[in-house]
Protein backbone atom coordinates (compact mmCIF):
# COMPACT_ATOMS: atom_id res chain seq x y z
CA UNK A 1 0.00 0.00 0.00
CA UNK A 2 1.39 3.42 -0.88
CA UNK A 3 2.07 5.95 1.84
CA UNK A 4 -0.31 8.47 0.23
CA UNK A 5 -3.21 6.04 0.40
CA UNK A 6 -2.39 5.10 3.99
CA UNK A 7 -2.01 8.73 5.06
CA UNK A 8 -5.45 9.57 3.65
CA UNK A 9 -7.27 6.69 5.32
CA UNK A 10 -10.17 8.28 7.18
CA UNK A 11 -10.13 5.41 9.68
CA UNK A 12 -6.61 6.31 10.80
CA UNK A 13 -6.49 10.05 10.09
CA UNK A 14 -10.01 11.52 10.34
CA UNK A 15 -10.46 14.59 8.13
CA UNK A 16 -7.21 13.63 6.38
CA UNK A 17 -7.51 16.13 3.54
CA UNK A 18 -7.46 19.10 5.89
CA UNK A 19 -4.51 20.55 7.77
CA UNK A 20 -5.22 19.65 11.40
CA UNK A 21 -1.95 19.85 13.38
CA UNK A 22 -3.89 19.63 16.67
CA UNK A 23 -4.38 15.90 16.08
CA UNK A 24 -0.73 15.42 17.16
CA UNK A 25 -1.03 17.26 20.51
CA UNK A 26 -2.53 14.44 22.61
CA UNK A 27 0.30 12.06 23.60
CA UNK A 28 -1.82 8.87 23.33
CA UNK A 29 -3.23 9.89 19.96
CA UNK A 30 0.25 10.83 18.74
CA UNK A 31 1.66 7.40 19.62
CA UNK A 32 -1.19 5.80 17.66
CA UNK A 33 -0.78 8.07 14.61
CA UNK A 34 3.01 7.72 14.46
CA UNK A 35 2.61 4.00 13.75
CA UNK A 36 0.92 4.88 10.47
CA UNK A 37 3.27 7.66 9.30
CA UNK A 38 5.29 5.77 6.69
CA UNK A 39 6.59 8.55 4.45
CA UNK A 40 10.07 7.06 4.58
CA UNK A 41 9.00 3.46 5.24
CA UNK A 42 9.69 1.95 8.64
CA UNK A 43 11.65 -0.66 10.49
CA UNK A 44 14.91 -2.07 9.16
CA UNK A 45 14.14 -0.81 5.65
CA UNK A 46 13.69 2.81 6.70
CA UNK A 47 15.27 5.37 4.40
CA UNK A 48 18.80 6.23 5.56
CA UNK A 49 18.48 9.79 4.30
CA UNK A 50 15.23 10.55 6.13
CA UNK A 51 16.65 13.13 8.56
CA UNK A 52 18.73 14.81 5.85
CA UNK A 53 15.72 14.96 3.51
CA UNK A 54 13.51 16.49 6.21
CA UNK A 55 16.14 19.09 7.06
CA UNK A 56 16.61 20.02 3.39
CA UNK A 57 12.86 20.30 2.78
CA UNK A 58 12.47 22.52 5.85
CA UNK A 59 15.33 24.81 4.80
CA UNK A 60 14.22 25.04 1.15
CA UNK A 61 10.55 25.70 1.93
CA UNK A 62 11.28 28.27 4.62
CA UNK A 63 13.76 30.08 2.35
CA UNK A 64 11.30 30.22 -0.56
CA UNK A 65 8.39 31.45 1.56
CA UNK A 66 10.58 33.95 3.40
CA UNK A 67 11.94 35.52 0.19
CA UNK A 68 8.88 35.52 -2.07
CA UNK A 69 5.20 36.46 -1.88
CA UNK A 70 2.77 34.02 -3.57
CA UNK A 71 -0.93 33.85 -4.37
CA UNK A 72 -2.95 30.87 -5.64
CA UNK A 73 -4.38 31.14 -9.15
CA UNK A 74 -6.42 28.84 -11.37
CA UNK A 75 -6.32 26.06 -8.76
CA UNK A 76 -9.45 24.24 -7.66
CA UNK A 77 -10.09 21.51 -5.12
CA UNK A 78 -10.19 18.96 -7.98
CA UNK A 79 -6.58 19.84 -8.79
CA UNK A 80 -5.36 18.64 -5.41
CA UNK A 81 -7.81 15.91 -4.37
CA UNK A 82 -6.30 12.45 -4.74
CA UNK A 83 -8.12 9.56 -6.37
CA UNK A 84 -7.02 6.06 -5.37
CA UNK A 85 -6.18 3.84 -8.31
CA UNK A 86 -4.75 0.60 -6.93
CA UNK A 87 -1.19 1.47 -5.90
CA UNK A 88 -0.53 4.76 -7.67
CA UNK A 89 -2.51 7.77 -6.43
CA UNK A 90 -3.46 10.37 -9.03
CA UNK A 91 -5.55 13.56 -9.13
CA UNK A 92 -9.31 13.13 -9.53
CA UNK A 93 -9.20 15.51 -12.49
CA UNK A 94 -6.96 13.79 -15.05
CA UNK A 95 -6.71 16.97 -17.13
CA UNK A 96 -5.35 19.05 -14.26
CA UNK A 97 -2.11 20.95 -14.63
CA UNK A 98 -1.56 20.83 -10.88
CA UNK A 99 -1.35 23.55 -8.29
CA UNK A 100 -0.72 26.96 -9.78
CA UNK A 101 0.80 29.82 -7.79
CA UNK A 102 1.60 33.28 -9.03
CA UNK A 103 4.67 35.09 -7.77
CA UNK A 104 3.46 38.46 -6.49
CA UNK A 105 6.91 39.83 -5.80
CA UNK A 106 10.22 39.33 -4.14
CA UNK A 107 10.35 40.34 -0.50
CA UNK A 108 13.23 42.49 0.63
CA UNK A 109 15.59 40.54 2.85
CA UNK A 110 16.68 42.35 5.96
CA UNK A 111 20.39 42.41 6.66
CA UNK A 112 21.68 41.64 10.12
CA UNK A 113 24.62 43.85 10.90
CA UNK A 114 27.24 42.58 13.25
CA UNK A 115 29.90 44.50 15.07
TORVEX-917228 format. One record per residue (C-alpha): residue number from 1; residue in three letters; x, y negated, z negated. Coordinates in nm, 4 decimals. Example, Ala and Ser with C-alpha at 12.3 -4.5 7.8 and 13.67 -1.06 7.14 Angstrom:
<node><k>1</k><r>Ala</r><xx>1.2300</xx><yy>0.4500</yy><zz>-0.7800</zz></node>
<node><k>2</k><r>Ser</r><xx>1.3670</xx><yy>0.1060</yy><zz>-0.7140</zz></node>
//
This chain:
<node><k>1</k><r>Unk</r><xx>0.0000</xx><yy>0.0000</yy><zz>0.0000</zz></node>
<node><k>2</k><r>Unk</r><xx>0.1392</xx><yy>-0.3415</yy><zz>0.0881</zz></node>
<node><k>3</k><r>Unk</r><xx>0.2066</xx><yy>-0.5951</yy><zz>-0.1840</zz></node>
<node><k>4</k><r>Unk</r><xx>-0.0313</xx><yy>-0.8467</yy><zz>-0.0230</zz></node>
<node><k>5</k><r>Unk</r><xx>-0.3213</xx><yy>-0.6036</yy><zz>-0.0399</zz></node>
<node><k>6</k><r>Unk</r><xx>-0.2390</xx><yy>-0.5099</yy><zz>-0.3992</zz></node>
<node><k>7</k><r>Unk</r><xx>-0.2014</xx><yy>-0.8731</yy><zz>-0.5062</zz></node>
<node><k>8</k><r>Unk</r><xx>-0.5452</xx><yy>-0.9568</yy><zz>-0.3652</zz></node>
<node><k>9</k><r>Unk</r><xx>-0.7267</xx><yy>-0.6687</yy><zz>-0.5317</zz></node>
<node><k>10</k><r>Unk</r><xx>-1.0170</xx><yy>-0.8278</yy><zz>-0.7178</zz></node>
<node><k>11</k><r>Unk</r><xx>-1.0135</xx><yy>-0.5407</yy><zz>-0.9684</zz></node>
<node><k>12</k><r>Unk</r><xx>-0.6610</xx><yy>-0.6308</yy><zz>-1.0800</zz></node>
<node><k>13</k><r>Unk</r><xx>-0.6491</xx><yy>-1.0048</yy><zz>-1.0087</zz></node>
<node><k>14</k><r>Unk</r><xx>-1.0011</xx><yy>-1.1519</yy><zz>-1.0338</zz></node>
<node><k>15</k><r>Unk</r><xx>-1.0458</xx><yy>-1.4590</yy><zz>-0.8133</zz></node>
<node><k>16</k><r>Unk</r><xx>-0.7208</xx><yy>-1.3631</yy><zz>-0.6381</zz></node>
<node><k>17</k><r>Unk</r><xx>-0.7505</xx><yy>-1.6133</yy><zz>-0.3537</zz></node>
<node><k>18</k><r>Unk</r><xx>-0.7465</xx><yy>-1.9103</yy><zz>-0.5886</zz></node>
<node><k>19</k><r>Unk</r><xx>-0.4512</xx><yy>-2.0555</yy><zz>-0.7769</zz></node>
<node><k>20</k><r>Unk</r><xx>-0.5218</xx><yy>-1.9655</yy><zz>-1.1403</zz></node>
<node><k>21</k><r>Unk</r><xx>-0.1953</xx><yy>-1.9848</yy><zz>-1.3383</zz></node>
<node><k>22</k><r>Unk</r><xx>-0.3894</xx><yy>-1.9625</yy><zz>-1.6667</zz></node>
<node><k>23</k><r>Unk</r><xx>-0.4377</xx><yy>-1.5898</yy><zz>-1.6085</zz></node>
<node><k>24</k><r>Unk</r><xx>-0.0735</xx><yy>-1.5419</yy><zz>-1.7160</zz></node>
<node><k>25</k><r>Unk</r><xx>-0.1032</xx><yy>-1.7256</yy><zz>-2.0509</zz></node>
<node><k>26</k><r>Unk</r><xx>-0.2528</xx><yy>-1.4441</yy><zz>-2.2611</zz></node>
<node><k>27</k><r>Unk</r><xx>0.0299</xx><yy>-1.2058</yy><zz>-2.3602</zz></node>
<node><k>28</k><r>Unk</r><xx>-0.1815</xx><yy>-0.8871</yy><zz>-2.3335</zz></node>
<node><k>29</k><r>Unk</r><xx>-0.3228</xx><yy>-0.9893</yy><zz>-1.9963</zz></node>
<node><k>30</k><r>Unk</r><xx>0.0246</xx><yy>-1.0833</yy><zz>-1.8737</zz></node>
<node><k>31</k><r>Unk</r><xx>0.1657</xx><yy>-0.7402</yy><zz>-1.9616</zz></node>
<node><k>32</k><r>Unk</r><xx>-0.1187</xx><yy>-0.5799</yy><zz>-1.7655</zz></node>
<node><k>33</k><r>Unk</r><xx>-0.0783</xx><yy>-0.8067</yy><zz>-1.4610</zz></node>
<node><k>34</k><r>Unk</r><xx>0.3009</xx><yy>-0.7724</yy><zz>-1.4460</zz></node>
<node><k>35</k><r>Unk</r><xx>0.2612</xx><yy>-0.3999</yy><zz>-1.3753</zz></node>
<node><k>36</k><r>Unk</r><xx>0.0925</xx><yy>-0.4879</yy><zz>-1.0467</zz></node>
<node><k>37</k><r>Unk</r><xx>0.3268</xx><yy>-0.7657</yy><zz>-0.9296</zz></node>
<node><k>38</k><r>Unk</r><xx>0.5293</xx><yy>-0.5768</yy><zz>-0.6695</zz></node>
<node><k>39</k><r>Unk</r><xx>0.6588</xx><yy>-0.8554</yy><zz>-0.4450</zz></node>
<node><k>40</k><r>Unk</r><xx>1.0073</xx><yy>-0.7062</yy><zz>-0.4576</zz></node>
<node><k>41</k><r>Unk</r><xx>0.8996</xx><yy>-0.3465</yy><zz>-0.5239</zz></node>
<node><k>42</k><r>Unk</r><xx>0.9688</xx><yy>-0.1953</yy><zz>-0.8639</zz></node>
<node><k>43</k><r>Unk</r><xx>1.1650</xx><yy>0.0658</yy><zz>-1.0489</zz></node>
<node><k>44</k><r>Unk</r><xx>1.4909</xx><yy>0.2070</yy><zz>-0.9163</zz></node>
<node><k>45</k><r>Unk</r><xx>1.4141</xx><yy>0.0805</yy><zz>-0.5646</zz></node>
<node><k>46</k><r>Unk</r><xx>1.3692</xx><yy>-0.2807</yy><zz>-0.6705</zz></node>
<node><k>47</k><r>Unk</r><xx>1.5272</xx><yy>-0.5372</yy><zz>-0.4402</zz></node>
<node><k>48</k><r>Unk</r><xx>1.8797</xx><yy>-0.6231</yy><zz>-0.5560</zz></node>
<node><k>49</k><r>Unk</r><xx>1.8484</xx><yy>-0.9790</yy><zz>-0.4297</zz></node>
<node><k>50</k><r>Unk</r><xx>1.5226</xx><yy>-1.0545</yy><zz>-0.6132</zz></node>
<node><k>51</k><r>Unk</r><xx>1.6655</xx><yy>-1.3126</yy><zz>-0.8557</zz></node>
<node><k>52</k><r>Unk</r><xx>1.8728</xx><yy>-1.4811</yy><zz>-0.5853</zz></node>
<node><k>53</k><r>Unk</r><xx>1.5718</xx><yy>-1.4964</yy><zz>-0.3511</zz></node>
<node><k>54</k><r>Unk</r><xx>1.3506</xx><yy>-1.6486</yy><zz>-0.6206</zz></node>
<node><k>55</k><r>Unk</r><xx>1.6138</xx><yy>-1.9094</yy><zz>-0.7056</zz></node>
<node><k>56</k><r>Unk</r><xx>1.6610</xx><yy>-2.0022</yy><zz>-0.3390</zz></node>
<node><k>57</k><r>Unk</r><xx>1.2859</xx><yy>-2.0303</yy><zz>-0.2785</zz></node>
<node><k>58</k><r>Unk</r><xx>1.2467</xx><yy>-2.2524</yy><zz>-0.5853</zz></node>
<node><k>59</k><r>Unk</r><xx>1.5333</xx><yy>-2.4810</yy><zz>-0.4803</zz></node>
<node><k>60</k><r>Unk</r><xx>1.4223</xx><yy>-2.5036</yy><zz>-0.1154</zz></node>
<node><k>61</k><r>Unk</r><xx>1.0551</xx><yy>-2.5699</yy><zz>-0.1926</zz></node>
<node><k>62</k><r>Unk</r><xx>1.1281</xx><yy>-2.8267</yy><zz>-0.4624</zz></node>
<node><k>63</k><r>Unk</r><xx>1.3758</xx><yy>-3.0077</yy><zz>-0.2350</zz></node>
<node><k>64</k><r>Unk</r><xx>1.1298</xx><yy>-3.0225</yy><zz>0.0562</zz></node>
<node><k>65</k><r>Unk</r><xx>0.8385</xx><yy>-3.1449</yy><zz>-0.1565</zz></node>
<node><k>66</k><r>Unk</r><xx>1.0582</xx><yy>-3.3954</yy><zz>-0.3397</zz></node>
<node><k>67</k><r>Unk</r><xx>1.1943</xx><yy>-3.5517</yy><zz>-0.0190</zz></node>
<node><k>68</k><r>Unk</r><xx>0.8879</xx><yy>-3.5524</yy><zz>0.2072</zz></node>
<node><k>69</k><r>Unk</r><xx>0.5197</xx><yy>-3.6455</yy><zz>0.1875</zz></node>
<node><k>70</k><r>Unk</r><xx>0.2769</xx><yy>-3.4019</yy><zz>0.3575</zz></node>
<node><k>71</k><r>Unk</r><xx>-0.0934</xx><yy>-3.3851</yy><zz>0.4366</zz></node>
<node><k>72</k><r>Unk</r><xx>-0.2950</xx><yy>-3.0871</yy><zz>0.5641</zz></node>
<node><k>73</k><r>Unk</r><xx>-0.4379</xx><yy>-3.1145</yy><zz>0.9148</zz></node>
<node><k>74</k><r>Unk</r><xx>-0.6417</xx><yy>-2.8837</yy><zz>1.1373</zz></node>
<node><k>75</k><r>Unk</r><xx>-0.6316</xx><yy>-2.6060</yy><zz>0.8758</zz></node>
<node><k>76</k><r>Unk</r><xx>-0.9452</xx><yy>-2.4245</yy><zz>0.7659</zz></node>
<node><k>77</k><r>Unk</r><xx>-1.0093</xx><yy>-2.1510</yy><zz>0.5118</zz></node>
<node><k>78</k><r>Unk</r><xx>-1.0194</xx><yy>-1.8962</yy><zz>0.7976</zz></node>
<node><k>79</k><r>Unk</r><xx>-0.6582</xx><yy>-1.9845</yy><zz>0.8791</zz></node>
<node><k>80</k><r>Unk</r><xx>-0.5356</xx><yy>-1.8637</yy><zz>0.5406</zz></node>
<node><k>81</k><r>Unk</r><xx>-0.7809</xx><yy>-1.5910</yy><zz>0.4374</zz></node>
<node><k>82</k><r>Unk</r><xx>-0.6304</xx><yy>-1.2451</yy><zz>0.4740</zz></node>
<node><k>83</k><r>Unk</r><xx>-0.8119</xx><yy>-0.9557</yy><zz>0.6374</zz></node>
<node><k>84</k><r>Unk</r><xx>-0.7019</xx><yy>-0.6061</yy><zz>0.5368</zz></node>
<node><k>85</k><r>Unk</r><xx>-0.6180</xx><yy>-0.3836</yy><zz>0.8315</zz></node>
<node><k>86</k><r>Unk</r><xx>-0.4746</xx><yy>-0.0595</yy><zz>0.6925</zz></node>
<node><k>87</k><r>Unk</r><xx>-0.1195</xx><yy>-0.1466</yy><zz>0.5896</zz></node>
<node><k>88</k><r>Unk</r><xx>-0.0534</xx><yy>-0.4755</yy><zz>0.7670</zz></node>
<node><k>89</k><r>Unk</r><xx>-0.2508</xx><yy>-0.7772</yy><zz>0.6433</zz></node>
<node><k>90</k><r>Unk</r><xx>-0.3465</xx><yy>-1.0367</yy><zz>0.9033</zz></node>
<node><k>91</k><r>Unk</r><xx>-0.5546</xx><yy>-1.3561</yy><zz>0.9133</zz></node>
<node><k>92</k><r>Unk</r><xx>-0.9307</xx><yy>-1.3134</yy><zz>0.9526</zz></node>
<node><k>93</k><r>Unk</r><xx>-0.9205</xx><yy>-1.5509</yy><zz>1.2486</zz></node>
<node><k>94</k><r>Unk</r><xx>-0.6964</xx><yy>-1.3792</yy><zz>1.5052</zz></node>
<node><k>95</k><r>Unk</r><xx>-0.6706</xx><yy>-1.6975</yy><zz>1.7125</zz></node>
<node><k>96</k><r>Unk</r><xx>-0.5347</xx><yy>-1.9051</yy><zz>1.4261</zz></node>
<node><k>97</k><r>Unk</r><xx>-0.2113</xx><yy>-2.0950</yy><zz>1.4629</zz></node>
<node><k>98</k><r>Unk</r><xx>-0.1558</xx><yy>-2.0826</yy><zz>1.0876</zz></node>
<node><k>99</k><r>Unk</r><xx>-0.1354</xx><yy>-2.3545</yy><zz>0.8287</zz></node>
<node><k>100</k><r>Unk</r><xx>-0.0715</xx><yy>-2.6964</yy><zz>0.9777</zz></node>
<node><k>101</k><r>Unk</r><xx>0.0799</xx><yy>-2.9817</yy><zz>0.7793</zz></node>
<node><k>102</k><r>Unk</r><xx>0.1597</xx><yy>-3.3284</yy><zz>0.9026</zz></node>
<node><k>103</k><r>Unk</r><xx>0.4667</xx><yy>-3.5094</yy><zz>0.7767</zz></node>
<node><k>104</k><r>Unk</r><xx>0.3461</xx><yy>-3.8455</yy><zz>0.6485</zz></node>
<node><k>105</k><r>Unk</r><xx>0.6908</xx><yy>-3.9826</yy><zz>0.5799</zz></node>
<node><k>106</k><r>Unk</r><xx>1.0223</xx><yy>-3.9334</yy><zz>0.4136</zz></node>
<node><k>107</k><r>Unk</r><xx>1.0352</xx><yy>-4.0335</yy><zz>0.0499</zz></node>
<node><k>108</k><r>Unk</r><xx>1.3230</xx><yy>-4.2487</yy><zz>-0.0630</zz></node>
<node><k>109</k><r>Unk</r><xx>1.5586</xx><yy>-4.0538</yy><zz>-0.2846</zz></node>
<node><k>110</k><r>Unk</r><xx>1.6682</xx><yy>-4.2352</yy><zz>-0.5964</zz></node>
<node><k>111</k><r>Unk</r><xx>2.0387</xx><yy>-4.2414</yy><zz>-0.6661</zz></node>
<node><k>112</k><r>Unk</r><xx>2.1677</xx><yy>-4.1635</yy><zz>-1.0119</zz></node>
<node><k>113</k><r>Unk</r><xx>2.4615</xx><yy>-4.3850</yy><zz>-1.0897</zz></node>
<node><k>114</k><r>Unk</r><xx>2.7241</xx><yy>-4.2575</yy><zz>-1.3255</zz></node>
<node><k>115</k><r>Unk</r><xx>2.9903</xx><yy>-4.4500</yy><zz>-1.5068</zz></node>
//
